[in-house]
């Protein structure tokens, strides 16, 4: 399991206005966006490898330690570094 921002996230409305949004629909967009970035870094990754990268690259959050398996929120930067390093390993 991983966690992503899902409470009080600034959302753009079609009219151009902004409002604070919350819910799993908001968090899902963050996770799928990071997964897309991972695949743009390394298109050869399989879905299970992307999932592994997402789960392994988290920042610990005390309040999440007992709620989800990873105990933290996804660290997009570390995910991209991991995807790139896996790509470089395949080249060698």
N, C-alpha and C positions, 0 to 999 in steps of 0.2 A: 504494500500500500504506500501511496505517497499523498502529500497534501499540497494544495496550491491556494493562493489567495481566493477567498470566496465571500468575504464580508467587507462591506463598505469599499467597494472597488468603483472608481470613477468610470461611468459608462457614457458613451456618446449616443444621443438620441438622433433619429432621422432628421429632425429639424435643426440639428447642430447644437442643441442644448446639451448640458451634462447633468447627470444625477448619480447619486450613490446607489449601487446595486449590490445585492447579496444573493447567494445560493449556489447550488452545484453547477448550474448552467454557466456561471461566471468562472468557476474554478476549472471546469472542463475546457474552456477556451484557452486558458493558460497552459494546461498540460498538452493539449493537442498542438498548440503553437510551438511549444518547446520540442515536441516529437517531430514536427515538420522541420524545425531548424536542425535537429540532429540528422535527419535524413538528407537535408541539403548539404550537410558537411560530409556525410558518408553514405552515398546512395546504395552501397552494397550490403548494408545492415539488414538483417531479418527482423521481423516484428518482435520476436523474443529478445533479440539483442538490444533493440530500442527500449523495451520495457526494463531490461537489466540496467541500462545506462540511467534511466529515469530513477530507478529505485536506489542505485548505488551512489548517486550524486545529490545528496540532500544536506541541508544545514539543520543541525539538531535544534529542536525547539522543545524546551522543558515541558510545556503543556501538552505536547503531542506524543511524548515518550510512551505512554501506556495506551494511547488511542489508535495508533497506526503502526504497521510493521517497521517502516523506515525511521520513525521517530522524528521526522523533520519535514521541511518543505523543499521542493525541488530547487536546485541551484543550476540555473540555465547555463551559466558560464562554464561550470565544471562539466556539465553534460556535453557541451560542445568540445571541450578539451578532450574528454574521454572518447568521443566519436572520432575526432581527428587522430588521436593516438592509435586507435584500432585500425584506422585506414592506413596509417604509416606502417603498422606491424604487418599488414597484408602485402605491402610493397617490398618488404625485406625478405 
